[in-house]
């Protein structure tokens, strides 16, 4: 059943299949996993004289007293008047009526209808309700909850309901794995057709059971990749010289205990015939690049190359400069490959990579190009891993002979969740900031105090320091209910209020060259204030930037605000973050801003953000693999993660065939890259 296309369902032609595809429904399993988002309670009929709340949905029953048909210019409508023993009256209104309804709604016919109430008193009506007719008194209805599905243009919830009904029995072919006292098939059945005799809390269990199965399948798939990865062999990168110790001694600062522990774990992995696959997780400014450099040195002393990939050209250039400063004195040549390089420069770099002259190659997606050939690639490092998918990671892996892989992220993820999401990797964490790293004073400011914020920026620049001013949009939209302040508005505002300040501008819609130029001007100190969108969330280090102002902060997630705040506090001077908001704030918005003001612990903030806003806000972008969850929600169902890990491990050990069946149910078309 899982991979059978919806077109195999009787009555589903190419047109309907296209409409279903808009809802990401392409197979029969997709269809039955398109669970109802609410139910119509058709367990109790409400007497017509008790219909009292407009906009509420009611289940009613009555006798036709009158049918009025009106034919207008290009439009026709029908009005059916019902009454019942309570003495109440209700009008059913239909636009573009069908001629056959003249016979259907004859006087004396009984009608049972479900719909939304409009109007009050003697003018109560329902517009286009769902209805059935009976020739005589049908008596009390059979209680039921009718599922309501998210639909799309040209495809109603009622149509989807009919399609589900056609194939629901086929779910019995799904794996017979029981949890919460339900198999997956039983849970899906209960989701579509809930038992009206159970209470509301009991009716939530089947959906959680389906979500558990989906979370379990993801975990099992990650573990399958992990086990397969362990069957591969690669070159051992062991200690050959004192290169790492000499580098640490030359830094001028001591590594934190967290950095030392992470480096020890990574270097141990590299000293193995099994290719390393490890995630290095550390908060903004925790010193991940230093740890990565120790790994680069281990690769270099074994005579193999390192590919260091960053998501943007600016970040790649920053890493290139940092690594060059550290490694050039040690005789290790660093090269840079980006998409905007002139052709002659690119060819020269490609030649140096192929010959092995460049032992370290820093780049963007340009490293994927077929023209980039490594002489001996032994280590790949990917920065800001959430911006790359599994497929891209494996493309870079294929540039070498199963090189060791180090994946880095500055996005703080709660440990339990990290062990689940990255079950195919080993995880190292840097949990403390280096000595001397400045704390950032965070303050909140309503729109009434905007002039004070601008004055603070002016004083800050007069002291010779720089500032970011971040907006959620480029231009303010008149139709935007949130009324987001745009960068263009801030540019005009600053030009008017503090004209002596040099202001730059950068946003995501700029051409790469323009964006690069604007950021570089700021980095070089030629711009005092950089007005930007959240494109700077992953950006370059500017130690002299010690103030960041964020407009409409209440509309952003905690994790994103924390990442943006991390743009400052990178030098020796005290740093500040000013969060602007518009009143009134919702309880959630206020809670988010207050927590950000009180805490600089990224892991704590990410955990709270997950509860308040959901998984998408933690990463700020869709994480490869997790965006395909059809039922599960890492925010709503995170309490099941530990149990998922436990059950998954037991299945792998005791019932590997069943584990495979669960994977195949949810991922029947697993790609080549998904299996390694």
N, C-alpha and C positions, 0 to 999 in steps of 0.2 A: 503493500500500500504506500509507503512513504514517498517513493519517487514517481508514482503514477501521475501523469499530468491531469489537470482539471478537465481538459478536453475529452478525457475518456469517460467523463460523467455524461449520462444520457441527457440531452437537451442543452449542453454547453457547447456552443459554436465558437468560432474564432472571435466574434465580437464580444461575447460574454467573457471569454478567456482574457481578452485584452483589458476589460474592465476589472476583472479579478486581479490581474497583474498589478494594477494601480494600487491595490491593497496588499501587495507582496504575497498574493495567493497564486501559486503556480502549480502546486501539486495537491493531491487529495489530503495529505497530512497538513499542508499549509491551511487548507480549508477548515479542517476540524480543530486546528489550533488557533483559528481566528475566533477566540472566545467572546461571548457576549460582554458588553461593557456595562449593561444594566438589564433589569428584568421588568416586565410589565406584570404587576400583581393582579391576576385575574382569578383570585380565590374568593372574593366577596363582591356581590353586586350592591351598589349604593342606590337607595331610593332616590328618585329624581328631585324630591323636595328637600333632600339633604345635600345637594350639590352646592357648596358654599364658598369654595376657595378657587378663584380664577387662577389659571396657569397650572393647577394641579391636574394629575391624570386620574380618571375615574373609569370604572367598569359599570355599565348601566344596562338596563333592560326595559323595554316598553313596547306599546302597541302604536302602530302608525295611525295617526288621526288625520293627517293631511299631507299632500305632496304638491308643492308649487314649483313649476318649471318656468324659468325665464330665459328668453333668447335675446341676447344683446348683440351689438355690433362686434363680431369676431370673438364673442364670448357667450357661454351659456352656463347656467347654474341651476342647481336643484336644492330645495329646502324641504326636509322631511321632519314633520312634527311628531314627537313621541309623547305619550303620557303613560302613567302607571297608577297603581292603586293608592300611592301616597298623595296623589293630587298634583304632583309636580309635572312640569312640562319642559321639554328640551328639544332644540332644533338641531338637526344634523345638516350641515351645509357642504355641498359638493360643487366644485367648479368643473366646467367642461364635462357635464354629466353624460352618461351613456344612455342611448335610447331604450335599452332593455330595462333600465331602472324603472320605467313607467309601470312595467308589470311586476317588478321586484318589490316596490314600495306601495303596493295597493293598501287601501284602508283596511285595517284589521289584521295586517301582517305583524308578527312579533319580530323585534330587532334586538339583538344584543350587540353592544358597541363598546369600544375602548378608545379613549382619546383625551385630549387636553381641553379643559373647560375654559370658555371665553364668556365674558359678560356676567351679569348678575340678575337676580330676581326673575322677571318674566321674559328676559332677553338672553337666557343662558343658551349657549350653543357649543357644538363641537365641529371643527372643520376637518373634513376628510378623515374621520375616525376609521379604525379597523372594525369591520362589522360582519355579522352573520344574520341571516333571516330564517324565520320558522313560520310554518303555516298555522301553528297553534302554540299555546303557552308551553315553552320548553322546560319550565321548572327551574330549580336552582342549577347553576353551572357546575361542571366538574372543576374543582380548584386546580389552577395551574399558574406557573410563572412562565411567561412567554419571553424568550430571549430577544434582546435587541442588539444588533451588530453595527459596528462602524461600517458605513456604506460609502458609495462614491456615485458620481453623476451617472445616471442611467442604470444603476444597480441598487435596489432598495434593500433594506434590512430584511424585509419579507422574502425577497428573492433568495438572499443568502441563506435564510432559515430553511427554505425549501430544498436548497442544494445540500445543506448539511444533513437534512433528514434522509436524503437519498442514499448517502454513503456512511451514515453513522455506524451501521452494523459492521462495517469493514475494519473498524478499530480493534476488533477482537483478535486481529492478526498481530497486534503489537506485542512486544516482549512481556512475558508474564512475571514481571518483577513487582513485588508488593512492598509498599511503604505507606505509612499512615493508614494501614489496613485497606489500602486501595491499590489496584494495578493502575497503570497509566490509562488503559482503556476505560476502566470504571470511573476514573476521575474525570476524563474528558466527557463521558456520558453524563455525569452529574453536573458538569459545568453548563452543558447545553440544555439539560432538562433537570433542573434542581427539584428536590423533594420538597413539596409545599408543607409537609408536616414537620420539617426540621426548623430550628431557630436560625437566626441570621449568622451567628458565629459558626455554626456547623456547616452552613452553606459556603463558607470561605475556605474550608479544608480542601475540597477538590481542586480549586485553582492553585493552592499552595502545593498540592501533590504534583500537579503538572509542572509548576515552576521548579520544584525539587528535581524532577526528572531531567529538565532542561539544564539546570545548573550541574547536575551530576554528569550529564553527557559531555559538557564542556570540560569538566575536571578530568574525566576519563580520557578524553581526546588529548588533553595536555600531557597526561601521564603516559599515554601511548607514544607521543612524540619523544618524551623524555627517555623512555625505555629504548626506543629505536635509536636515539642519539647515542646512547651508551654502547651500542654495538659497533659504532664507528671507531676508527683509530686514526691518530694523527701524530705529528712530531712532538716529542717531549721538549719543552723549553725550560731547561734547568739553569741553575746558577753557574756561570762560567768565570765571572770577574767580580771586582768590587764596585762595579759601575753604579749600582743602585745606592750602595752606602755612600759613595763619593757624592752622588747627586743630593741625597738627603742632607749631608753635611754642608753642602754649598747653598742650601735654601735660605739660611739665615733665620729660620723659625723651626720650631719643633712640631712634628706631626701630633695630632690628637690621638688618644687611645682608640677612638672609633676608626680613624684613618688607618692606623697600624693594624687593627684587627681585620679590616676589610682587605687591605693589601696582602696580609698573610693568607687569607682564604683564597684570594684570586691567584696569587703566585703558586700556591699549592696545587690549584686546579691546572695551571699551565705546565706544571711538572708532572704530567701524566700523559699516557697514550690515548686517553679519552679526550676528545675535543671539549674544551670548556664552553659552557653556556650559562653565563651568570649575569644576574641583574644587580647593578650597584645603585642603591637607592639612597639619596641624601638631599636634605633640604637646600634651599637656595643659599649659596655661599659656604657650604659645608666642606668644600675642598675635594670634590670628586676628581677634578682635572689633575691634581697632584697624584692621586692614587692611580689614575689612568696612565700617567707618565711613568710610574714605576713599572707598570706592565709593559709599556713600550720599550723601556730600557732592557727588560728581561728578553723581549723578542730580539732587540738589536744585538745583544751580546751573544745570541744564538745565530746571528746572521740572517734573520728573516724579516720581512717587511711588515709594517702595520698600516692598515687603512683606518682613518679616523673620519667618520661621517657626521656632519651636522645638518640640521634642517634648513638653515638659511645661509646665504653667502656671507652676511655680516658675521654670523656666529662662526662660520668656517674660517674667515679671515682672522677673527680674534684668537681662535684656537691655534691657527698657523703662527701668528705673531708670538703667542705665549710659548708654544713648543719650540719655536726657533730660538728664542732667547735662552731657553733652558738646555736645549740639545745641541745647538751649533757648537758651543764651547767644548762639548764632549766628542766632537767629530761625527755627530749623527746628522745627516742632511734631511731637511724637512721640505717637502714639496706641497704645492697647493693646486687643486683642480676645481674650477667652478665653470658654470655654464656660460658666463659672459666674458671669459678670457678671449683675447684675440687669437686667431687661428695659429699664428707662428708660435706664440707662447704656449698654447695648448699642445702643439706638436712636440715642442721641446720637453715639456713635462712628461708627456707620454713616453718619449724616448728614455728619459731618466728613470721612469717607473719600470719600464721593460728591462732596462739594463741592470736595475737594482741600485743605481746611484742614489735614488731617493729611498732611504730606508723607512721613512715615515711619510705617508701621503694623506693630507687633510683635504676634504672636499665635501661637496653637496651631492645631490642625486647624480651629478655628472660622473661620479665614480662608477655608476652602473653601465656607462657607455661601453659598447663592444670594443671600441678603439683603445680602452684602458686595459693593458695587460701587465700583470705583476710578474716579476721574475720568481719571487718566492714569498707568497703572502702567508704569514703565520699567525696574525692576530688582526681581528676587526673590532673596532670600538664604535658604537653608535650612541651619539648624544641625543638627549630628548627623545627617547625611544617611542613615546606615544604618537609621535608624528610620522612614524614609519610602520608599515604593516609587516606581517610575517613574510610575505612574498618578497618584499624589498630586502629584508634582512638576509633571506636565503640567496637572493641574487648576488649580494656582496660576498656571501660565503663561497659561492661558486667561483669567485675570482681566484681562489686558492685551493689548496688540497686539504679541505676540511680544517680551516684555521680555527684557533680558539676565538670565542666571541665574548665580548664584554658589552653589556647593554647598560646605559646610564639614564637615570631620570631624576629631575629635580622635583617632580610631582610627588608630594608625600602621600603615601597610601597606607592605611592601617595594616598592621602586620598580617593579621588573619586573612584579610582580603588579598594582600600581595601574594601570600602563599597559595591562594586559590587561583587568582588570575594568571600567575606566572608559574603554575605547577610544572611546566616543562623546563624551568630554569632553577638554578640555585640562587638564593637571594642574600646579598650582603647589604648592611645598612650603616650609614654614617649618621649618628644620632646627636652629635654635638658640633658646635661651631668652633672654628679655630680661635686661639687667643687673639685678642685685639679686634675681633669682628665687632663692629659697633651695633648696639641695639638701636631700634628705630622707634622714635616717639610718634605714636599715632593719635590723631585728634579728629573729632567729628564737627562738621560745620553745616548749619542749615543755610538755605538760600538768603536768609536775612543778614548773614554775616559774610556774604561773598566779597564785599569791599575789603574786609579785614584780611581775607585770604590773599587777595591781589596785592595788598600792601605788604603782606609777609613775603610774597615772592619778590617784590621789589627790594626789600631789605636784604633778603638772601643773596640776590645777585650783586647788590652793592658791596657785599662782603667778599666778592670774588668767587662765589660758588655757583653751580648750575642747578637747573631744576627741570623736571618733566611735568607736563600738564596733560593728563590722559582723559580722553572722551570716549564714550561708547559708540559714537557715530561721527560721520564727517560733516553732515549738515543737519540741522534740526528740521524735522518734518512736521508740517502743520497738522497732518492727519495722525500723527503718532500720539497715542493716548498716554504714553509714558513721558512725552515731551523731553526726549533726550537732548542734551546740549551737545552741539556738534563742534568739531575742531575749527571750522570756519568762523563760527560765532565767537569762540574764544580768541582766535587771531585778531578779530576786529576789536574785541573787548580789551585785550592787552595793548593793542596799538593805540587805543584811545586813552586808557588809564595810565599806562607806563610806557610812553613812546620811546624812551631812551634805551629800553631793554631790547637786545637782539633776539628775535624769535624765529625758530625754525618750524617746519611742518612736515609730518610724515604720516602716511596712512596706507592701508593695504591695496588701494586701487591705483597707486602710483606704479609707474614702470620700475622694473628692478633697479635700473641705473639711477633714476631719480631718488628712489628710496635709499639706496646705498649712499648716494652723495649727501642727502640730508642727515643721515645718521653719522656719517663720517665727519661732517662739519661740526656736529655736536660733540663727537668724541675728541676732535682736535681742539675744542674749546673756542671755536669761532662763533658759537651760538650759545646764548645764555639760557634760554628756555626752549625746550623742544615740545611743541604741541603735537600730540600723537593720538592715534587710536590704540586699541589694545595690541596692535602689531608689535609693540615693544615688549610684550610679555616674555618672549624669549629673545633677548637682545644682547648687546655688548656691555662690557664692563666700562663704566665711566666713573672712576673714583671721585672725581670732583663734583658729580651729581649727588647732592645730599638732601634734596627735597623732591617729593613727588606729590602732586595734587591730582586727585581722581574725581571727576564729575560723575554724577548719577551713580555713586558707589552702591546705593541701596538696590540697584538693578543688577548687580554683578554677584557672582558666587564667591564664597569665602576663599576657595582655593585659587581662583583667578586673582582676587584682590591681594592675596598673600604673595603670589608670584609677581604681580606688578610692584608691590611694595619692595620686593627683593631687588629691584633695579637700583635702589639706593642703599646706603650703609656699606659700601664696598671700599671706602677709604678710611683715613684716620680720624676724620671729622665726625661730629655728631650728626645724625640724619633724622629726617622728619617725613611723615606721611600725613597729608591732610585729606580727609574724606568728605566730599561735599554731597549733601542729600537734599531732597525736596520733601517737605511735609505734605500730608501726614505719612508716617511710616507704618507699615503693617507690623504685627508682633514678630513675624519671622524676619523681616528686614531689620528691625531694631535689634533683635537678638544677634543677628549675623554681624552687624557693625560693632556692637558692644564687645562681642567675643574677639573680633579682630583688634580692637583697641587694647584689650587686656592681654592678649596672648601673641607670642611670636613663634610658637611651636607649630610648625607646619603639619605634623602628624595629627595633633589634636584638632586643628582647624579643618583638616581634610575629613576627619571622622565626623565632625559636626556637619560639615557641608554635605556629606553623603546622606545624613539624616534629613537635612532641611531641603536640599535641592535635587538630590539624585545623582547617579553616577556620571552623567554627561558633564555636570558642572565640575566634578573633581578633575577630570582630564581637560575640559575645555574643548575637547574634540573627541570623535568616536574612536574608541580603542579597537584595533583590529581584532575581530572575533566576537567581542562582546556586543557590538552594535547589532548583531544578528539575533539576539535574544528575542523570541517572539512572545513569550508569556512572562518569563522571569524578570524581576527588577532587582538590581543589586542594592538599591536603596530600601525597597519594601521587604525583600526576602533575605537580607544580609544575615539575619539571625539563624538562618539554616546553613550558612557556609561551613561552620565547623563540622556539622553533621554530614554534610555533603562530602567533605574531605575524608571523614572517617568511613562512611559507607563505601565511597569510591575505592579507598585502599583495600577494604575487605573484599570487594568484588574482584579487583585485580588479582588478589592472592587466591581467592577461593572459587571464583566463578568467572574466569577470563572470557569464556564464550558468551555469557550473558552480558558482560561489560561491552564486548564487541557489538552485540545486538543493540544495546542502548545507544552506542555511538552511531551505528548505521541508521538508526531510526531518526536521529536528529541531524546527522551529517552524511546523508547517503551519497553525495557527490563530492566527497573530500578530494581536494586537489593534490597534486604531487607534492607541492610545498607544504601542505598541511600535514603530511605524514612523516615529515622529517624534522 
